Amino acid sequence: MTLRYPQVLLLLCALNVLPQAFAADGVKLDTPVGGWRSGAPQGEGESFRQTVNYPASSVNTPLGQANTARISGQIKAVPKNNEPGRLIVNGVSMPLKIDPAGGFDRPFSFPNGSNSVEVRSADGQQRHRTQFLNARGGATPAKLRVLLAWDSDGTDLDLHLVTPDGAHIWYGNRSAANGAALDVDVTTGYGPEIAAMPAPIKGQYLVYVNYYGGGYRGDDEGGDEAVQALTTAQVTVITEEGTPSEKMETFVVPMRTAGELTLVKSFSYP
């Protein structure tokens, strides 16, 4: 069988071996790549969960994180003001941590179906977008997803989801018998943290955000000294994602004090 060029290109995309160079827009996106991507079933190499640790480490994504569960690449020219870039996934805009060399690496749990990822530099002048179709070995799509992001580096906010049957999902209890789970927990600033539920039960849900603590200065900046930082939490609640009935709501809440626990949203499903 002879493969035509478009078929070869699509095959290379699916195998994650398409050569990646800086595009004309100045952004190199190593993963995810465009095309059709069939990942391994969850639990067989496609790990989303990040080790919980505090004080926050400068490491964004844990060693061995599957490419199917991360967003990584590099921006060619980065201003030296340490401002975050922007990460836009399926219409949800979040700050993106960028290192001094322009590199970025964030864990992310992608839903089944069509996904779009756009990366922008802090000044908005450099941007790159890719779209791919994700089919994860027959895994059940999540009908409820809650995403938390925030706007400061070196800080740790935690997402808490309480389900109608009283189950409490957070980094200390990452999965429940009703199927709810915390897929991604980030302790290094900006997020995202993602909680998901494939088959939400009927009733009232509560979404809380806890300000675990302010930033920390590392040894090269004067030792492990706590630095209090005002940060703004952004919580996005998505129901029936990827269907004609999809509904998305975003809430912005200022977080001022370490230890603060805020009820961001109470909602009923369906």
N, C-alpha and C positions, 0 to 999 in steps of 0.2 A: 504494500500500500504506500502510495506517495503522499506525503503531507505537503500541503501548500503553506506559503509563508504565514498567513494569519493563524493557521492551525498550530504551526510550530511556535509562534509567539505566545499563543494561549497556553500551550503545554509548558513552555518555560516559566510562564507566570505561575501556573498551578504548582510547579515543582520548586518554586522560590529560587530559581537559578538564573533568572534574567539579569544580565549585567546592569548594575546601578551606577550611574555617574551623575554629577551635578547637572540638573536640568537648566534650561535657560532662565528659570525663575530663581536659581541659586539655592535650591533645597534638594538634598538627596534623601529619599525615603527608602530605607533598607527593608523595613517591614511595617505594615502590611504592603503587599504588592497587588497590582490590579489583576483582574481576570477571575477565574473560577478557582476557589480554594476549598479542598476537602480536607478538613483536619481530622485528627484521631479523636475517638470518643473521649469524653472527659474522664480523667483517671488513667489514661494511657499515653502520657507524655504531654498532654495539653493542660498544664497546670496554670491556674490563674492566681493562686493565693500567694501572698507575700508574707515573709516572716515578720512577725510583730516584734519591734524592738524600740527602745527609747532609753536615752536621748536619741534623736533622729540621726541616722547615718547619712552621708552624702550619696550613698548608693541608691539609685532610682529603682532598678529592677534586680531581683535576686539572681544569683548565678544559676544557670540552667533553665531559666524561664523560656518556655516554648515560643518560637517566633509567631505562632498563631495567636499568642496571648500578649503581644507587646506592640508598641509603636516606637520605632527607633529610627535614627538617621542623623543628618547633620545639616546645619545652615551654613552657607559658605562664608558670609561676612556678618559678624555679630558686634553690635555696639558694646562698649565697655562699661555700660551703666547697669549691667546685671538685671535688666528688666526681663520679665518672662515673655515668651512668645504666646501664640494662641493655638490651641488644639480644638478643632471642630469635628466631632464625631456624630454622624447622623443628625446634624442640626443642633447639637448641644455644644456650646462654646465654653471652653475652660482655659485657664492659664496653663502654659507649658513651660516646665523648668528646662533651661538651656545652660549648659556648662560653658566655661570661658572659651573653649575651643569651638563652640557652636553645636556640640553634640546634645542629643536628647534621647531618652529611653524611658518609657513609661509602660507599666503593665496595663492591660485592658482586656476585658471580657466582652468579646463581640457576640451579638445575637446572631442566630441563623438568618439567612436571607441576604438581601442586598445591604451593603454597608458603604458609607463614604467617609473618608478621612482627609482632612485638610490641615496643613501645618503652615503657620504664618510667623514671620519674624516679628520682633517686638514693635518695629516701626511700620509693619504692614506692607513693606515694599517687596519682600520676598515671600512667596507662597507656592505651595504645591498640593495638588489634590489627586487622590486615587479612589477608585471605586472597585469593589470586588463582591463576588457572591460567595457567601460562607455556608458550607454544608457540613455540619459536624457529626458525621457518622450516626445520624438518626437521633441525636439528642433532642429532648423536648424543649421547644422554645420557651423562654420566660415570658409570661403574660404580665408580670409586674417587675419593673426595674427601678431602683432608686439610686441616683448618682450624686455624690458629694464632691465638690471642688472648692478651693479657697484661694485667696489672692496674696499669700505671703509664703516666703521660703523659710525652711528650718522650723516650721511649726507643725503641730500635730492636732488635727481635728478628727473626731471619730463619729462615724455614722451609727445610729441605733434605730432599729426597726422593731416595733412591737406589733404582732399580728393579732387578729381577733380572738384566737384561742389562748392568748397570754404568752406565747413564745416571744423571747427577746433575743434578737440577732444583733451581735456586736463583735468586736475583735476577741472578746473573752469567751464567746459562745457562737461559733461561726456557722453552725448549721442546726436545723431543727427538724423534728420528725415530720412536720407539715411540708417540707421541701424548701423552705426559705433558707438562704445561705448568703454569707458575705463572701463574694468572689474575690474582691481586691481590697486590700488594706494598705494604705500608703502613710508612712510616718515622716516623710522627708519634705513636706511642704507641697502645696498646690493640689495634691490628689492626683487622680480621682480615687474615691472609694465607691464600690458598687455592691449593692445588695440585690438579689434577684429571687423570684419565686415562679416556678413553672406553672403551678396550678393554684392560684390564690383562692383562699376560702372566703366565703361571704362574711361581711362585717366591717368593723371599723379598724383602721390601721393608724398607727402613730409613728411619726418620723421625728427623731430627736437628733441634735448635734451637740457633742460634748467638746469643749475646748480643753484638750488634754494638757497642753502646756505651750509656753512661748518658745521662741527660738533659742538655740545654744550656739555660743561662739566656740569654735574648735581651738586646738592647741596653737595653731598658727595665728590666732586672733586674740590671744590672751587667756587661753584656758577654757574649761567647760563652764563658762559663766552664763547663767540664764539671762535671756533678753526678752522682756515682755513686748509683745507685738499685737496691736489691734489688727484683726483680720476679718475679712468678710466671707461668710459661707454662702455657697450657691448650691441649692438642692433642686434636682430635677426629678420629677416623678413621671414615669412613662407606663401607660397601660396599653395592652394589646399591640405591642410594638410590631411594626412591619405588616400590619393588617389595615384594611380600610377603616377600622374603628379605632385606630391609634389615637391616643390623647396624651399630650405632653404639657406639663406645667412646671415652671421654674420659679423658685423663691429665693430671695436674697436677704440674708440676716447678718447684721454686724455681731461679731464675737469679741468681747472686750477684756474678759478676765479669765485667767487659767482656772479651770475647775467649773466654769459656767456650763450649765446644761439647759438647752433651749428646745422647746417644742416648736418645730418648724411647720408641721402640717399634720392635720387630722383629716382623714378621708375615708369614705366607704367604698367597698368593692362588692359587686360591680357598680 
